Amino acid sequence: MAGIVSAVASLLTPDARPFTTFNFLVEIDVDGVSDMVCAAIFSDVDGLEMTMEPKTIKEGGRNTGPVHMAGQVAYGQLSLKRGMTANFDLWTWFEATSAPGGTGLRGSADITVYSGDGNEQVQFSLTGCLPVKLRAPALNAKDGLIAIEEMSLLYESLTLKAPGFNLSGALASLL
């Protein structure tokens, strides 16, 4: 019970920041295409996920149940929807990746979530990004920017970077 009271009290302090998800920036870097393939705002980012496939071992003589071991981690497919960009670098990257003889040019991406006052709340970093879908929006003569209706990326790893959090320091304190 004390843990619940403590958690609620920490949320009610004046310096507590709720993690809102309405203000974020997507930056994609691909060597060989551009220094910054994408520094865009998308209205929807989905697919930041990790799933572990546990290994179950049934030991002889252990009647209390099986032993569960950590298994391989699988990552989701990132879906970026309704974005605006000022260049054609995303299209160039997709074409370079899918060209005959192409080796699947991979990139890295950072998705930074900002608070309502513009402070960074959290950053998701993805590596080994591979574009698998790129869809243009309906063409409209009234719009003057290059729009991306939907882009999907596969990625090989996902890490979370909280502001002021040092992972190596946290791991060293545990050991």
N, C-alpha and C positions, 0 to 999 in steps of 0.2 A: 504494500500500500504506500509505503514511504517513497518508493521509486516513482509511482504514478504522480504523487503530489509534487515531487521534485521536478519531474518532466513538465508538468503543467506550469509550475512556478517559473521555470526557465523560459517558457514560451511567452509569459506575461511580462517579462522584464522589458524596460524601455529600449534596450539595445538589441533585442531579439529581432531576427530578420526572417520573415516568412519566405520560403522558397517559391516564388511565383515563376510561372513558365510562359509569360507572355512577351518577354523582351529578350531576344537572343540574337547572336551573330554567328554565322557559319563561315569559317575560313578553311579553304582547301589549298594545299600546296602539292604540286607535282613537279619533280625534277624533270627537265627536258621540255616542258610545255611553257611554264611561266613562273615567275617568282611567287605570284599569288593567283592561282587559277580562279579562285572564288573568294570574295570577301563580300558576301551578300546577306540580305535579309530575306528569310522565307517565312511565310505565314504559318507553316506547319512542319515540324520535324518529328518523326516517329521512328522507332526501331532501335533505340538505345537499350540493348538488352544483352544479358549473359545467361546462359543456361549450362549447368553442370550435369553431366551424365554420371551418376554414381555407379561404382562397381560394388556388387553385393557378393559377399563370400560366405558360404555356409560351412562353418567349421564342424568337423565331426566331434561329438562330445559336448558341444556348446548348445545346450537346450534352451537357453534364454532368448535366442534369436540370432539372425545373421549379423555379420559385421559389414558396415557400409564404409567404403573407401572413396576418397575424392577421385573423380574421373576426369575425362576430357571436357574442356569448356568449349561451348559453341556460342557464336555471336550472331546477332540478328542482322537484318537487312535494313539499312537506314533509308528512310523515305523522306525526301525534301519536296515540299509542295508550295506552289505559288510564290516563286522567288523572283527577285529583280537583280540583274547584273548589268554592268556597263561594258562588257566585252564578250567576245566569242570563245574565250578560253575553255569553258566547260565543254562546248561542242568540239573544239580541237582535241581535248583530252579523250573524249569518247571515240572520236574518229581514229586517233592514234592507237587506242587500245584495241579497237575492233578491226583495224586494217589487216589485210592478208600479210602474214609473216610477223604481225605485231606480237609482242611478248607479254601483253597485258600490263601496260604502264600503270604502276600503282602510285598512290599518293597518301598523304596524311591529312587529317581534318581535325579542327578544333571547333567545338560548339560551346560558346560561352553564354551563360545565362546571367542577365543583369537584373538588379532590383529596380524598383520604380524610380529611385533617385540616381540611377546610373552606375551604382557600384557593382563590381563583379561578385556574383554569388558562388558560382561553381563553373568548372570547365570540364567538358568531356573531350578526351583526346582519343582519336581513332587512328590506327596505322594499318597499312596494307589495303587501303581503299581501292576498290575496283568498280568503275561505273558499269551498271548492268541495265539501266533504263534512263532514257532522256526523252521527254515529251514536250513539245512546244505548245503554247496556248493557242486558242483560237485567234486568228489575226484580226486586229481591230485598228482602223486608221486613226482613231483618236489617241491611242497610246504611243508614246515616243521612246520608251525604253525597251531593251531586250528582256523579255520575260521567259521564265522557265516554269512550265506548268507542273512538271513532276520530274524528279531525278532520284534514282535509287542506286545505292552503293552497298556493296558487300565489304566487310572489313574483317581483319584478322585479330585485332586486339582492341580493347576498350579500357581506358583508365580514367579515373575521376581525380580531378585536382581541385580541392577546396582551397579558397584563399587563406593564406597563412598556415597551411598544413604541409608539413615536411614528412613525406612517407619514410625516407631513410632514417630520419630521427625517431619517428614513431616505432619503426622496426627495431632500431638499436636499443630503445628503452625497454622493449619486451624481452630482449635476449639477455 
